Amino acid sequence: MTTARTLVAALLLAACGGKPVPPGADDVAGIAAIASEVKAEPAKADAILQQHGLDRATFEALLYQVAADPAKSKTYAGALK
């Protein structure tokens, strides 16, 4: 499990252009929770993302990573309901 997390973190690091990967970035349910927060208060999107150690570009990269994996996409969709 640790090896898998390390691999995911390395992939996310590469996808984010070398920026550090925020804690929990491999947690699809956590990403969905952040998306729900942003959806609830879109005017505060930047502040919400900043609270989670993210910016728009990094969060978008995380969403693309989730979308590229069918299992993660299914988990994400279930977490949004």
PDB file of N, CA, C and O in Angstrom:
ATOM      1  N   MET A   1       0.829  -1.193   0.000  1.00  0.00           N
ATOM      2  CA  MET A   1       0.000   0.000   0.000  1.00  0.00           C
ATOM      3  C   MET A   1       0.871   1.252   0.000  1.00  0.00           C
ATOM      4  O   MET A   1       0.564   2.212  -0.708  1.00  0.00           O
ATOM      5  N   THR A   2       1.939   1.260   0.772  1.00  0.00           N
ATOM      6  CA  THR A   2       2.823   2.413   0.804  1.00  0.00           C
ATOM      7  C   THR A   2       3.456   2.641  -0.556  1.00  0.00           C
ATOM      8  O   THR A   2       3.602   3.787  -0.981  1.00  0.00           O
ATOM      9  N   THR A   3       3.834   1.577  -1.246  1.00  0.00           N
ATOM     10  CA  THR A   3       4.413   1.704  -2.570  1.00  0.00           C
ATOM     11  C   THR A   3       3.404   2.318  -3.530  1.00  0.00           C
ATOM     12  O   THR A   3       3.762   3.173  -4.340  1.00  0.00           O
ATOM     13  N   ALA A   4       2.164   1.896  -3.451  1.00  0.00           N
ATOM     14  CA  ALA A   4       1.123   2.444  -4.322  1.00  0.00           C
ATOM     15  C   ALA A   4       0.919   3.931  -4.048  1.00  0.00           C
ATOM     16  O   ALA A   4       0.785   4.724  -4.980  1.00  0.00           O
ATOM     17  N   ARG A   5       0.895   4.303  -2.788  1.00  0.00           N
ATOM     18  CA  ARG A   5       0.737   5.722  -2.435  1.00  0.00           C
ATOM     19  C   ARG A   5       1.915   6.543  -2.930  1.00  0.00           C
ATOM     20  O   ARG A   5       1.736   7.663  -3.409  1.00  0.00           O
ATOM     21  N   THR A   6       3.097   6.006  -2.819  1.00  0.00           N
ATOM     22  CA  THR A   6       4.285   6.701  -3.294  1.00  0.00           C
ATOM     23  C   THR A   6       4.211   6.889  -4.800  1.00  0.00           C
ATOM     24  O   THR A   6       4.539   7.957  -5.315  1.00  0.00           O
ATOM     25  N   LEU A   7       3.780   5.854  -5.504  1.00  0.00           N
ATOM     26  CA  LEU A   7       3.642   5.940  -6.955  1.00  0.00           C
ATOM     27  C   LEU A   7       2.607   6.982  -7.339  1.00  0.00           C
ATOM     28  O   LEU A   7       2.851   7.789  -8.237  1.00  0.00           O
ATOM     29  N   VAL A   8       1.460   6.982  -6.679  1.00  0.00           N
ATOM     30  CA  VAL A   8       0.422   7.966  -6.970  1.00  0.00           C
ATOM     31  C   VAL A   8       0.944   9.373  -6.690  1.00  0.00           C
ATOM     32  O   VAL A   8       0.721  10.288  -7.483  1.00  0.00           O
ATOM     33  N   ALA A   9       1.622   9.545  -5.587  1.00  0.00           N
ATOM     34  CA  ALA A   9       2.175  10.859  -5.255  1.00  0.00           C
ATOM     35  C   ALA A   9       3.170  11.323  -6.315  1.00  0.00           C
ATOM     36  O   ALA A   9       3.176  12.493  -6.698  1.00  0.00           O
ATOM     37  N   ALA A  10       4.006  10.407  -6.784  1.00  0.00           N
ATOM     38  CA  ALA A  10       4.975  10.760  -7.828  1.00  0.00           C
ATOM     39  C   ALA A  10       4.272  11.141  -9.124  1.00  0.00           C
ATOM     40  O   ALA A  10       4.675  12.091  -9.795  1.00  0.00           O
ATOM     41  N   LEU A  11       3.219  10.401  -9.478  1.00  0.00           N
ATOM     42  CA  LEU A  11       2.459  10.730 -10.691  1.00  0.00           C
ATOM     43  C   LEU A  11       1.773  12.076 -10.564  1.00  0.00           C
ATOM     44  O   LEU A  11       1.762  12.866 -11.508  1.00  0.00           O
ATOM     45  N   LEU A  12       1.205  12.335  -9.407  1.00  0.00           N
ATOM     46  CA  LEU A  12       0.557  13.627  -9.197  1.00  0.00           C
ATOM     47  C   LEU A  12       1.569  14.764  -9.213  1.00  0.00           C
ATOM     48  O   LEU A  12       1.287  15.849  -9.720  1.00  0.00           O
ATOM     49  N   LEU A  13       2.723  14.515  -8.667  1.00  0.00           N
ATOM     50  CA  LEU A  13       3.782  15.520  -8.682  1.00  0.00           C
ATOM     51  C   LEU A  13       4.156  15.855 -10.116  1.00  0.00           C
ATOM     52  O   LEU A  13       4.305  17.025 -10.469  1.00  0.00           O
ATOM     53  N   ALA A  14       4.305  14.847 -10.926  1.00  0.00           N
ATOM     54  CA  ALA A  14       4.635  15.068 -12.331  1.00  0.00           C
ATOM     55  C   ALA A  14       3.494  15.785 -13.049  1.00  0.00           C
ATOM     56  O   ALA A  14       3.733  16.677 -13.862  1.00  0.00           O
ATOM     57  N   ALA A  15       2.274  15.402 -12.754  1.00  0.00           N
ATOM     58  CA  ALA A  15       1.110  16.018 -13.397  1.00  0.00           C
ATOM     59  C   ALA A  15       0.933  17.473 -12.984  1.00  0.00           C
ATOM     60  O   ALA A  15       0.371  18.272 -13.733  1.00  0.00           O
ATOM     61  N   CYS A  16       1.401  17.808 -11.818  1.00  0.00           N
ATOM     62  CA  CYS A  16       1.250  19.171 -11.312  1.00  0.00           C
ATOM     63  C   CYS A  16       2.447  20.044 -11.679  1.00  0.00           C
ATOM     64  O   CYS A  16       2.625  21.121 -11.110  1.00  0.00           O
ATOM     65  N   GLY A  17       3.243  19.600 -12.598  1.00  0.00           N
ATOM     66  CA  GLY A  17       4.368  20.396 -13.043  1.00  0.00           C
ATOM     67  C   GLY A  17       5.473  20.503 -12.018  1.00  0.00           C
ATOM     68  O   GLY A  17       6.195  21.500 -12.001  1.00  0.00           O
ATOM     69  N   GLY A  18       5.628  19.512 -11.169  1.00  0.00           N
ATOM     70  CA  GLY A  18       6.705  19.521 -10.190  1.00  0.00           C
ATOM     71  C   GLY A  18       6.349  20.202  -8.879  1.00  0.00           C
ATOM     72  O   GLY A  18       7.184  20.286  -7.980  1.00  0.00           O
ATOM     73  N   LYS A  19       5.113  20.691  -8.759  1.00  0.00           N
ATOM     74  CA  LYS A  19       4.703  21.307  -7.502  1.00  0.00           C
ATOM     75  C   LYS A  19       4.512  20.209  -6.464  1.00  0.00           C
ATOM     76  O   LYS A  19       4.161  19.083  -6.817  1.00  0.00           O
ATOM     77  N   PRO A  20       4.736  20.514  -5.198  1.00  0.00           N
ATOM     78  CA  PRO A  20       4.497  19.498  -4.162  1.00  0.00           C
ATOM     79  C   PRO A  20       3.050  19.028  -4.184  1.00  0.00           C
ATOM     80  O   PRO A  20       2.139  19.813  -4.447  1.00  0.00           O
ATOM     81  N   VAL A  21       2.844  17.765  -3.912  1.00  0.00           N
ATOM     82  CA  VAL A  21       1.502  17.200  -3.878  1.00  0.00           C
ATOM     83  C   VAL A  21       0.921  17.430  -2.487  1.00  0.00           C
ATOM     84  O   VAL A  21       1.543  17.065  -1.490  1.00  0.00           O
ATOM     85  N   PRO A  22      -0.260  18.029  -2.411  1.00  0.00           N
ATOM     86  CA  PRO A  22      -0.858  18.283  -1.105  1.00  0.00           C
ATOM     87  C   PRO A  22      -1.226  16.986  -0.402  1.00  0.00           C
ATOM     88  O   PRO A  22      -1.501  15.979  -1.054  1.00  0.00           O
ATOM     89  N   PRO A  23      -1.230  17.009   0.928  1.00  0.00           N
ATOM     90  CA  PRO A  23      -1.626  15.817   1.667  1.00  0.00           C
ATOM     91  C   PRO A  23      -3.025  15.381   1.258  1.00  0.00           C
ATOM     92  O   PRO A  23      -3.918  16.212   1.095  1.00  0.00           O
ATOM     93  N   GLY A  24      -3.210  14.088   1.095  1.00  0.00           N
ATOM     94  CA  GLY A  24      -4.513  13.561   0.731  1.00  0.00           C
ATOM     95  C   GLY A  24      -4.852  13.685  -0.741  1.00  0.00           C
ATOM     96  O   GLY A  24      -5.987  13.418  -1.136  1.00  0.00           O
ATOM     97  N   ALA A  25      -3.891  14.084  -1.559  1.00  0.00           N
ATOM     98  CA  ALA A  25      -4.161  14.278  -2.982  1.00  0.00           C
ATOM     99  C   ALA A  25      -4.531  12.972  -3.677  1.00  0.00           C
ATOM    100  O   ALA A  25      -5.163  12.994  -4.733  1.00  0.00           O
ATOM    101  N   ASP A  26      -4.148  11.840  -3.103  1.00  0.00           N
ATOM    102  CA  ASP A  26      -4.511  10.550  -3.691  1.00  0.00           C
ATOM    103  C   ASP A  26      -5.824  10.023  -3.109  1.00  0.00           C
ATOM    104  O   ASP A  26      -6.237   8.906  -3.420  1.00  0.00           O
ATOM    105  N   ASP A  27      -6.474  10.816  -2.276  1.00  0.00           N
ATOM    106  CA  ASP A  27      -7.733  10.454  -1.639  1.00  0.00           C
ATOM    107  C   ASP A  27      -8.888  11.000  -2.475  1.00  0.00           C
ATOM    108  O   ASP A  27      -9.224  12.180  -2.374  1.00  0.00           O
ATOM    109  N   VAL A  28      -9.495  10.148  -3.299  1.00  0.00           N
ATOM    110  CA  VAL A  28     -10.540  10.576  -4.214  1.00  0.00           C
ATOM    111  C   VAL A  28     -11.737  11.148  -3.452  1.00  0.00           C
ATOM    112  O   VAL A  28     -12.326  12.140  -3.882  1.00  0.00           O
ATOM    113  N   ALA A  29     -12.094  10.544  -2.346  1.00  0.00           N
ATOM    114  CA  ALA A  29     -13.210  11.060  -1.548  1.00  0.00           C
ATOM    115  C   ALA A  29     -12.888  12.463  -1.032  1.00  0.00           C
ATOM    116  O   ALA A  29     -13.769  13.321  -0.972  1.00  0.00           O
ATOM    117  N   GLY A  30     -11.639  12.695  -0.664  1.00  0.00           N
ATOM    118  CA  GLY A  30     -11.218  14.022  -0.207  1.00  0.00           C
ATOM    119  C   GLY A  30     -11.287  15.049  -1.325  1.00  0.00           C
ATOM    120  O   GLY A  30     -11.692  16.190  -1.103  1.00  0.00           O
ATOM    121  N   ILE A  31     -10.893  14.644  -2.524  1.00  0.00           N
ATOM    122  CA  ILE A  31     -10.972  15.534  -3.682  1.00  0.00           C
ATOM    123  C   ILE A  31     -12.436  15.875  -3.963  1.00  0.00           C
ATOM    124  O   ILE A  31     -12.765  17.024  -4.259  1.00  0.00           O
ATOM    125  N   ALA A  32     -13.302  14.882  -3.869  1.00  0.00           N
ATOM    126  CA  ALA A  32     -14.736  15.113  -4.079  1.00  0.00           C
ATOM    127  C   ALA A  32     -15.289  16.052  -3.005  1.00  0.00           C
ATOM    128  O   ALA A  32     -16.137  16.896  -3.295  1.00  0.00           O
ATOM    129  N   ALA A  33     -14.817  15.908  -1.779  1.00  0.00           N
ATOM    130  CA  ALA A  33     -15.288  16.786  -0.704  1.00  0.00           C
ATOM    131  C   ALA A  33     -14.890  18.235  -0.981  1.00  0.00           C
ATOM    132  O   ALA A  33     -15.671  19.155  -0.737  1.00  0.00           O
ATOM    133  N   ILE A  34     -13.692  18.431  -1.485  1.00  0.00           N
ATOM    134  CA  ILE A  34     -13.246  19.786  -1.836  1.00  0.00           C
ATOM    135  C   ILE A  34     -14.108  20.323  -2.974  1.00  0.00           C
ATOM    136  O   ILE A  34     -14.526  21.481  -2.942  1.00  0.00           O
ATOM    137  N   ALA A  35     -14.374  19.494  -3.977  1.00  0.00           N
ATOM    138  CA  ALA A  35     -15.221  19.915  -5.093  1.00  0.00           C
ATOM    139  C   ALA A  35     -16.606  20.315  -4.598  1.00  0.00           C
ATOM    140  O   ALA A  35     -17.185  21.281  -5.094  1.00  0.00           O
ATOM    141  N   SER A  36     -17.141  19.583  -3.628  1.00  0.00           N
ATOM    142  CA  SER A  36     -18.452  19.907  -3.063  1.00  0.00           C
ATOM    143  C   SER A  36     -18.420  21.248  -2.334  1.00  0.00           C
ATOM    144  O   SER A  36     -19.362  22.035  -2.423  1.00  0.00           O
ATOM    145  N   GLU A  37     -17.332  21.499  -1.615  1.00  0.00           N
ATOM    146  CA  GLU A  37     -17.181  22.788  -0.929  1.00  0.00           C
ATOM    147  C   GLU A  37     -17.182  23.932  -1.936  1.00  0.00           C
ATOM    148  O   GLU A  37     -17.844  24.951  -1.740  1.00  0.00           O
ATOM    149  N   VAL A  38     -16.430  23.744  -3.012  1.00  0.00           N
ATOM    150  CA  VAL A  38     -16.338  24.785  -4.039  1.00  0.00           C
ATOM    151  C   VAL A  38     -17.701  24.979  -4.712  1.00  0.00           C
ATOM    152  O   VAL A  38     -18.106  26.108  -4.988  1.00  0.00           O
ATOM    153  N   LYS A  39     -18.400  23.882  -4.970  1.00  0.00           N
ATOM    154  CA  LYS A  39     -19.717  23.966  -5.610  1.00  0.00           C
ATOM    155  C   LYS A  39     -20.701  24.724  -4.713  1.00  0.00           C
ATOM    156  O   LYS A  39     -21.536  25.484  -5.204  1.00  0.00           O
ATOM    157  N   ALA A  40     -20.599  24.517  -3.415  1.00  0.00           N
ATOM    158  CA  ALA A  40     -21.504  25.173  -2.471  1.00  0.00           C
ATOM    159  C   ALA A  40     -21.237  26.678  -2.369  1.00  0.00           C
ATOM    160  O   ALA A  40     -22.158  27.467  -2.155  1.00  0.00           O
ATOM    161  N   GLU A  41     -19.968  27.063  -2.523  1.00  0.00           N
ATOM    162  CA  GLU A  41     -19.595  28.473  -2.411  1.00  0.00           C
ATOM    163  C   GLU A  41     -18.597  28.842  -3.507  1.00  0.00           C
ATOM    164  O   GLU A  41     -17.422  29.068  -3.217  1.00  0.00           O
ATOM    165  N   PRO A  42     -19.047  28.906  -4.760  1.00  0.00           N
ATOM    166  CA  PRO A  42     -18.126  29.159  -5.864  1.00  0.00           C
ATOM    167  C   PRO A  42     -17.384  30.495  -5.773  1.00  0.00           C
ATOM    168  O   PRO A  42     -16.270  30.615  -6.282  1.00  0.00           O
ATOM    169  N   ALA A  43     -17.981  31.483  -5.139  1.00  0.00           N
ATOM    170  CA  ALA A  43     -17.310  32.777  -5.006  1.00  0.00           C
ATOM    171  C   ALA A  43     -16.082  32.687  -4.101  1.00  0.00           C
ATOM    172  O   ALA A  43     -15.197  33.540  -4.161  1.00  0.00           O
ATOM    173  N   LYS A  44     -16.031  31.653  -3.266  1.00  0.00           N
ATOM    174  CA  LYS A  44     -14.911  31.466  -2.348  1.00  0.00           C
ATOM    175  C   LYS A  44     -13.974  30.348  -2.808  1.00  0.00           C
ATOM    176  O   LYS A  44     -13.195  29.821  -2.015  1.00  0.00           O
ATOM    177  N   ALA A  45     -14.052  29.990  -4.084  1.00  0.00           N
ATOM    178  CA  ALA A  45     -13.290  28.843  -4.597  1.00  0.00           C
ATOM    179  C   ALA A  45     -11.800  28.941  -4.292  1.00  0.00           C
ATOM    180  O   ALA A  45     -11.202  27.982  -3.805  1.00  0.00           O
ATOM    181  N   ASP A  46     -11.200  30.091  -4.576  1.00  0.00           N
ATOM    182  CA  ASP A  46      -9.761  30.220  -4.351  1.00  0.00           C
ATOM    183  C   ASP A  46      -9.396  30.064  -2.878  1.00  0.00           C
ATOM    184  O   ASP A  46      -8.395  29.430  -2.543  1.00  0.00           O
ATOM    185  N   ALA A  47     -10.209  30.643  -2.006  1.00  0.00           N
ATOM    186  CA  ALA A  47      -9.945  30.536  -0.569  1.00  0.00           C
ATOM    187  C   ALA A  47     -10.100  29.096  -0.093  1.00  0.00           C
ATOM    188  O   ALA A  47      -9.306  28.620   0.719  1.00  0.00           O
ATOM    189  N   ILE A  48     -11.118  28.404  -0.596  1.00  0.00           N
ATOM    190  CA  ILE A  48     -11.339  27.007  -0.215  1.00  0.00           C
ATOM    191  C   ILE A  48     -10.165  26.154  -0.662  1.00  0.00           C
ATOM    192  O   ILE A  48      -9.644  25.346   0.108  1.00  0.00           O
ATOM    193  N   LEU A  49      -9.751  26.336  -1.906  1.00  0.00           N
ATOM    194  CA  LEU A  49      -8.616  25.567  -2.417  1.00  0.00           C
ATOM    195  C   LEU A  49      -7.360  25.859  -1.617  1.00  0.00           C
ATOM    196  O   LEU A  49      -6.598  24.948  -1.293  1.00  0.00           O
ATOM    197  N   GLN A  50      -7.143  27.130  -1.296  1.00  0.00           N
ATOM    198  CA  GLN A  50      -5.956  27.510  -0.520  1.00  0.00           C
ATOM    199  C   GLN A  50      -5.959  26.841   0.858  1.00  0.00           C
ATOM    200  O   GLN A  50      -4.904  26.442   1.352  1.00  0.00           O
ATOM    201  N   GLN A  51      -7.129  26.714   1.480  1.00  0.00           N
ATOM    202  CA  GLN A  51      -7.228  26.049   2.779  1.00  0.00           C
ATOM    203  C   GLN A  51      -6.756  24.602   2.704  1.00  0.00           C
ATOM    204  O   GLN A  51      -6.294  24.032   3.692  1.00  0.00           O
ATOM    205  N   HIS A  52      -6.879  24.023   1.519  1.00  0.00           N
ATOM    206  CA  HIS A  52      -6.488  22.631   1.317  1.00  0.00           C
ATOM    207  C   HIS A  52      -5.109  22.515   0.665  1.00  0.00           C
ATOM    208  O   HIS A  52      -4.714  21.432   0.232  1.00  0.00           O
ATOM    209  N   GLY A  53      -4.379  23.628   0.596  1.00  0.00           N
ATOM    210  CA  GLY A  53      -3.038  23.615   0.028  1.00  0.00           C
ATOM    211  C   GLY A  53      -3.020  23.494  -1.489  1.00  0.00           C
ATOM    212  O   GLY A  53      -2.057  22.992  -2.067  1.00  0.00           O
ATOM    213  N   LEU A  54      -4.087  23.954  -2.127  1.00  0.00           N
ATOM    214  CA  LEU A  54      -4.213  23.824  -3.578  1.00  0.00           C
ATOM    215  C   LEU A  54      -4.421  25.188  -4.220  1.00  0.00           C
ATOM    216  O   LEU A  54      -4.766  26.164  -3.554  1.00  0.00           O
ATOM    217  N   ASP A  55      -4.202  25.230  -5.522  1.00  0.00           N
ATOM    218  CA  ASP A  55      -4.638  26.358  -6.327  1.00  0.00           C
ATOM    219  C   ASP A  55      -5.488  25.778  -7.452  1.00  0.00           C
ATOM    220  O   ASP A  55      -5.626  24.559  -7.555  1.00  0.00           O
ATOM    221  N   ARG A  56      -6.053  26.626  -8.285  1.00  0.00           N
ATOM    222  CA  ARG A  56      -6.951  26.136  -9.336  1.00  0.00           C
ATOM    223  C   ARG A  56      -6.268  25.154 -10.277  1.00  0.00           C
ATOM    224  O   ARG A  56      -6.842  24.122 -10.627  1.00  0.00           O
ATOM    225  N   ALA A  57      -5.049  25.472 -10.685  1.00  0.00           N
ATOM    226  CA  ALA A  57      -4.346  24.603 -11.636  1.00  0.00           C
ATOM    227  C   ALA A  57      -4.053  23.232 -11.032  1.00  0.00           C
ATOM    228  O   ALA A  57      -4.211  22.210 -11.700  1.00  0.00           O
ATOM    229  N   THR A  58      -3.634  23.211  -9.792  1.00  0.00           N
ATOM    230  CA  THR A  58      -3.318  21.944  -9.136  1.00  0.00           C
ATOM    231  C   THR A  58      -4.579  21.117  -8.931  1.00  0.00           C
ATOM    232  O   THR A  58      -4.574  19.906  -9.151  1.00  0.00           O
ATOM    233  N   PHE A  59      -5.661  21.771  -8.509  1.00  0.00           N
ATOM    234  CA  PHE A  59      -6.917  21.050  -8.308  1.00  0.00           C
ATOM    235  C   PHE A  59      -7.442  20.504  -9.632  1.00  0.00           C
ATOM    236  O   PHE A  59      -7.947  19.383  -9.694  1.00  0.00           O
ATOM    237  N   GLU A  60      -7.320  21.297 -10.679  1.00  0.00           N
ATOM    238  CA  GLU A  60      -7.750  20.827 -12.000  1.00  0.00           C
ATOM    239  C   GLU A  60      -6.938  19.606 -12.427  1.00  0.00           C
ATOM    240  O   GLU A  60      -7.484  18.660 -12.995  1.00  0.00           O
ATOM    241  N   ALA A  61      -5.645  19.630 -12.157  1.00  0.00           N
ATOM    242  CA  ALA A  61      -4.797  18.476 -12.486  1.00  0.00           C
ATOM    243  C   ALA A  61      -5.248  17.236 -11.713  1.00  0.00           C
ATOM    244  O   ALA A  61      -5.250  16.132 -12.257  1.00  0.00           O
ATOM    245  N   LEU A  62      -5.623  17.414 -10.461  1.00  0.00           N
ATOM    246  CA  LEU A  62      -6.122  16.295  -9.661  1.00  0.00           C
ATOM    247  C   LEU A  62      -7.413  15.742 -10.256  1.00  0.00           C
ATOM    248  O   LEU A  62      -7.608  14.528 -10.316  1.00  0.00           O
ATOM    249  N   LEU A  63      -8.290  16.639 -10.693  1.00  0.00           N
ATOM    250  CA  LEU A  63      -9.547  16.201 -11.293  1.00  0.00           C
ATOM    251  C   LEU A  63      -9.301  15.422 -12.585  1.00  0.00           C
ATOM    252  O   LEU A  63      -9.991  14.440 -12.858  1.00  0.00           O
ATOM    253  N   TYR A  64      -8.326  15.854 -13.377  1.00  0.00           N
ATOM    254  CA  TYR A  64      -7.987  15.114 -14.598  1.00  0.00           C
ATOM    255  C   TYR A  64      -7.427  13.736 -14.263  1.00  0.00           C
ATOM    256  O   TYR A  64      -7.702  12.766 -14.970  1.00  0.00           O
ATOM    257  N   GLN A  65      -6.646  13.645 -13.192  1.00  0.00           N
ATOM    258  CA  GLN A  65      -6.120  12.350 -12.770  1.00  0.00           C
ATOM    259  C   GLN A  65      -7.253  11.414 -12.376  1.00  0.00           C
ATOM    260  O   GLN A  65      -7.234  10.230 -12.712  1.00  0.00           O
ATOM    261  N   VAL A  66      -8.224  11.939 -11.672  1.00  0.00           N
ATOM    262  CA  VAL A  66      -9.382  11.134 -11.275  1.00  0.00           C
ATOM    263  C   VAL A  66     -10.162  10.706 -12.514  1.00  0.00           C
ATOM    264  O   VAL A  66     -10.544   9.543 -12.640  1.00  0.00           O
ATOM    265  N   ALA A  67     -10.396  11.642 -13.424  1.00  0.00           N
ATOM    266  CA  ALA A  67     -11.183  11.349 -14.622  1.00  0.00           C
ATOM    267  C   ALA A  67     -10.510  10.313 -15.523  1.00  0.00           C
ATOM    268  O   ALA A  67     -11.188   9.589 -16.253  1.00  0.00           O
ATOM    269  N   ALA A  68      -9.200  10.242 -15.474  1.00  0.00           N
ATOM    270  CA  ALA A  68      -8.457   9.310 -16.330  1.00  0.00           C
ATOM    271  C   ALA A  68      -8.525   7.866 -15.836  1.00  0.00           C
ATOM    272  O   ALA A  68      -8.153   6.945 -16.563  1.00  0.00           O
ATOM    273  N   ASP A  69      -8.991   7.667 -14.620  1.00  0.00           N
ATOM    274  CA  ASP A  69      -9.038   6.328 -14.021  1.00  0.00           C
ATOM    275  C   ASP A  69     -10.500   5.959 -13.761  1.00  0.00           C
ATOM    276  O   ASP A  69     -11.142   6.577 -12.912  1.00  0.00           O
ATOM    277  N   PRO A  70     -11.039   4.965 -14.473  1.00  0.00           N
ATOM    278  CA  PRO A  70     -12.453   4.612 -14.302  1.00  0.00           C
ATOM    279  C   PRO A  70     -12.853   4.281 -12.859  1.00  0.00           C
ATOM    280  O   PRO A  70     -13.939   4.656 -12.415  1.00  0.00           O
ATOM    281  N   ALA A  71     -11.994   3.590 -12.139  1.00  0.00           N
ATOM    282  CA  ALA A  71     -12.329   3.242 -10.748  1.00  0.00           C
ATOM    283  C   ALA A  71     -12.382   4.493  -9.877  1.00  0.00           C
ATOM    284  O   ALA A  71     -13.277   4.643  -9.046  1.00  0.00           O
ATOM    285  N   LYS A  72     -11.416   5.387 -10.073  1.00  0.00           N
ATOM    286  CA  LYS A  72     -11.413   6.640  -9.302  1.00  0.00           C
ATOM    287  C   LYS A  72     -12.609   7.505  -9.681  1.00  0.00           C
ATOM    288  O   LYS A  72     -13.208   8.154  -8.824  1.00  0.00           O
ATOM    289  N   SER A  73     -12.955   7.511 -10.971  1.00  0.00           N
ATOM    290  CA  SER A  73     -14.099   8.293 -11.427  1.00  0.00           C
ATOM    291  C   SER A  73     -15.384   7.804 -10.761  1.00  0.00           C
ATOM    292  O   SER A  73     -16.227   8.602 -10.354  1.00  0.00           O
ATOM    293  N   LYS A  74     -15.519   6.499 -10.658  1.00  0.00           N
ATOM    294  CA  LYS A  74     -16.707   5.928 -10.018  1.00  0.00           C
ATOM    295  C   LYS A  74     -16.754   6.304  -8.535  1.00  0.00           C
ATOM    296  O   LYS A  74     -17.812   6.666  -8.021  1.00  0.00           O
ATOM    297  N   THR A  75     -15.625   6.221  -7.855  1.00  0.00           N
ATOM    298  CA  THR A  75     -15.544   6.615  -6.451  1.00  0.00           C
ATOM    299  C   THR A  75     -15.880   8.082  -6.287  1.00  0.00           C
ATOM    300  O   THR A  75     -16.621   8.460  -5.380  1.00  0.00           O
ATOM    301  N   TYR A  76     -15.331   8.913  -7.171  1.00  0.00           N
ATOM    302  CA  TYR A  76     -15.577  10.359  -7.129  1.00  0.00           C
ATOM    303  C   TYR A  76     -17.067  10.658  -7.311  1.00  0.00           C
ATOM    304  O   TYR A  76     -17.651  11.428  -6.549  1.00  0.00           O
ATOM    305  N   ALA A  77     -17.664  10.049  -8.315  1.00  0.00           N
ATOM    306  CA  ALA A  77     -19.091  10.281  -8.574  1.00  0.00           C
ATOM    307  C   ALA A  77     -19.941   9.849  -7.389  1.00  0.00           C
ATOM    308  O   ALA A  77     -20.897  10.535  -7.030  1.00  0.00           O
ATOM    309  N   GLY A  78     -19.604   8.726  -6.784  1.00  0.00           N
ATOM    310  CA  GLY A  78     -20.342   8.261  -5.612  1.00  0.00           C
ATOM    311  C   GLY A  78     -20.183   9.186  -4.419  1.00  0.00           C
ATOM    312  O   GLY A  78     -21.115   9.367  -3.635  1.00  0.00           O
ATOM    313  N   ALA A  79     -19.005   9.770  -4.285  1.00  0.00           N
ATOM    314  CA  ALA A  79     -18.743  10.671  -3.158  1.00  0.00           C
ATOM    315  C   ALA A  79     -19.471  12.008  -3.315  1.00  0.00           C
ATOM    316  O   ALA A  79     -19.759  12.677  -2.323  1.00  0.00           O
ATOM    317  N   LEU A  80     -19.764  12.394  -4.544  1.00  0.00           N
ATOM    318  CA  LEU A  80     -20.464  13.654  -4.775  1.00  0.00           C
ATOM    319  C   LEU A  80     -21.953  13.566  -4.472  1.00  0.00           C
ATOM    320  O   LEU A  80     -22.601  14.595  -4.279  1.00  0.00           O
ATOM    321  N   LYS A  81     -22.509  12.355  -4.426  1.00  0.00           N
ATOM    322  CA  LYS A  81     -23.953  12.195  -4.206  1.00  0.00           C
ATOM    323  C   LYS A  81     -24.304  12.357  -2.756  1.00  0.00           C
ATOM    324  O   LYS A  81     -25.475  12.254  -2.390  1.00  0.00           O
TER     325      LYS A  81
END
